[in-house]
Amino acid sequence: MALHVIIPARYGSSRFPGKPLVNINGRPMIQHVMDRAGKAAGVASVTVATDDERIAQAVEAFGGRAVMTDSALRSGSDRAAAAARLLQVPPADLVVNVQGDQPLLPPEVISLTAQPLLDDATLGMSTPVTPITRPEELHDPNHVKAVLDAHGDALYFSRAAVPHNRDGGPCQHLKHLGVYIFRAAFLELFSKLPSGRLEEIEKLEQLRALEHNQRIRCVVVPHDSPEVDRPEDAQRVAQILIEAGQDW
């Protein structure tokens, strides 16, 4: 069962226009994301799904593959679904939607998150979460929190600090990482579901699946993957790479 990585990348981000092309140590961010995702076990292809020729041209300039998709698509997962149709991904294969602001994504996150789908043919979707270790992330709405049931399936995702720790005792909060893995047939179903009320309120596409009573298996991984939401985040990522001995 092959994994096909699709990286949705829009130019017109309201918080950080042109974000996929921000220069991080001499290379556009989207190149960092593609290179890391391509190193995951079982990945057969890596493609950028964009609505902007500038991004497509930049990807092709460094030897990557890009496909053009409609600018009016509702979310990154809907863009991934459109790209999967263009690429004719077989229904039983897995589509890995990696958000284009994940330049430090450990490839192991993809492998770990894919495993439940490889083990359980009835499961349509999985996503990684990791324990929050930086206190400032808990109340930052850019860092999405996840709440799981006893089986590891998602109960809810929120930009708020959930669960609320009423008594102030020990409480481990989980942060959602920007990766979704879909069975291709389920991704097609997901893209045809109506937008959910909670999805619109929180602006979180994964809530569409929960609102329509679809399971999302959450995989707790020991890796963080800092996202680039603002220009200062790109500077932090550049410094992390330099300190790790990877100046590119």
N, C-alpha and C positions, 0 to 999 in steps of 0.2 A: 504494500500500500504506500504509494508515493506521497510526499509532502510537497506542496506547491506554495511557496511564500509569495504573497501579494502585499505590497506596501502602498497603501493609499497615501497620496501626497497632493495636497492642495496648495496653491500659491497664496490665495487670499485669506489667510488666517486673520481673524479680527484682533487677536492678541499679539501676533508676531508675523506680519506680512512677509512672504518670501522665506519662511522658516526652513523649508527643506533644503534651500541652497545656501544657508548660512555657512560661512567658512569656519571650519574647526581644524586648526593646525594644518592648513593648506589644502583641505579637501572639503567638498560640500557635505553637509550632514547626511544627506540621503545616501551618499557613497559609503559612509561608515555603517549605516544601518544595513545596507545591502550586503556588505562584506561580512558582517557579523552573522546575519541570518543565514547566509549561504554556507556557513561552517557547521550548521546543525546536522546531526546524523539523519539520514533518510531524505534530505531535501533534494528534490529533482530539478527545481527551477526557482528562480527569484525574479520577480517582475514588479516594476513600479506602475501603479495605476494612478494617473493624474488627469487633471482637466486643463493643464496649462502647458503650452508649447515650450516655455522656458525651462520647465522642469524636465520635460521629455528630452529636449536637446542636451541638457546637462548630463542626464543619465546616459544617453547614447554616446556622448563625448568621452566618458570614461569606460565605455565598453559594456554598459548595462543594457537591459531591455526595459522599454516602457510602452504602455498602451494608453491610448486616449479614452477617457470616459466622460460622461455627461456632467457638467458643472452643477446641475440641479439635484444630484443624488443626495439622499437624506443624511448619510453617515459614511464613515470609513468602511464599515462592513457591507453597506449597499454598493459602494464603489468596488470592493473586493469581489462581490457577487457579479457585478457587471464585467469585471476583468476575467473572472473564471469562465463566464460564458464565452467571451471572446477567445480565450485560450483553449476552450473545449476540454476543461478539466473533467475527467471521468467522475461520475456521481459517487463512486465508492472511495475515491482518493480524498486526501485531506488538504484543505485550504488553510494556510497559516496567515492570518491578518496581523501583520506587525505594523504598529503605528510608526509613522515616519519620524517621530521625535524621540526615538530610542537608540541613540548612537553608541551606547555602552551595553547593549543587550547581550548577556552571556548566551552563546549558542545552546548551552545545556538547558536553558529555560524552555526552549522550543521542544527539545527531546523529552524532558520531563512532563511537559504539558500535553504532549501527543500521546503518551503512554495509555491513559485511560481510554482513549478512543480506539487504540489498537487492541486493548483487552476486552472491550465491551461494545459489541456491534449495535446495541440499542441506543448508545449515547451519541448525541449529535453535535455537542459543543463542549469545549473546555477552555479554561483561562487560568493564568497563574496569579497567585497572590503571595505576598511576603510580609513578615512581621515589620511593623514600623519601628525604626530605631532612632530616627531623628525627631525629637519632640515637636519641632516647628512644622512638621508635615501633618500632624494630627488635625489641626484646625485650618489648614490650607486647602481651599476647595479645588485647587489644581491636582491634589493628590486624593484619588478616589479610594474610599474605604469599603471593605467587603465584610459581610456577615454570613457565616456558613451554618448549615445544619449539621447534625451528628454524623452524616454520611459524606460530608465534604461538598455537598451541593450548595449553590448560592441561595441564601434567603433574600438578600438585598445588597445593592450597591448604593453608595451615597457620597456626595461631596461633603456632607456633615461628618462630625466625629461620632460614628456609631461603632459599637454600642455605647450608649452614655453610661458612664461608671458612677452611679448614684452615690455609692458609699465610699468611693475613693480608694478601694483596695486594689490589689493586683489585677490588671486587665491587659491582655495582649490584643492590640488592634492590628488589623491586617490591611495592607495597601494593595490595591489592584494594579497589576502591571499591564502595559498597553499591548497585549497579545491576545488574540482569540484564535482558536483552532476549531474549524468546522469540518464535519463531513460535507463534501461538496453538495450532496443532495439536500442536506439540512440547510446549508447556506442559501440555496435557492428558495427553499420554503421561507426562511427568515426574511429574505428580501421582499417577499410578497405579503408579509404580515402588515396590518395597519400600524401606524405609529402609536405607541402607548402614551397614556396620560402622564405617567411618571417619567417616561423617557423624555417627554417634552419639558417637564418641570426641571429635572436634574440635568438634562442634556447628556444623557448616558444611553447609548444605543443598546447595551446589553439588557437594560430593563425591559426592552420590547419582548425579549424572549421570556422573561419571568412573568410579565403581565399576561402573556398568552399561554401560560402554564407549561413552558418548555424548560427542561432541566439544563443547568449549566454546572458542570463539574469543575470545582476550583482545586487547583493543585498548589499546595503550599511549598514554595521553593526557597532555598537558602540564599538566593541571589537577589540583589536589588538591581534596578535598571533606571538610573536617573533620567527623567524626561526633560526635554528642552521646551519650556513654555514661554520663556522670556529671554532677551539677549544675555542677561547675566547668567542664565542657566548654561548657555553655550560656552561662556567663559569658564564656568566651573568644570564642565566636561573636558574642555581643552586642558585645564590644569591637572585633572585626574589622569588623563592620558599621558601627559608629560611625566608626572610622578610615577606612573607605572612603567616608564621607559618606552612608551609608544607615542612618539611625538607627532604621529600622524593619526 
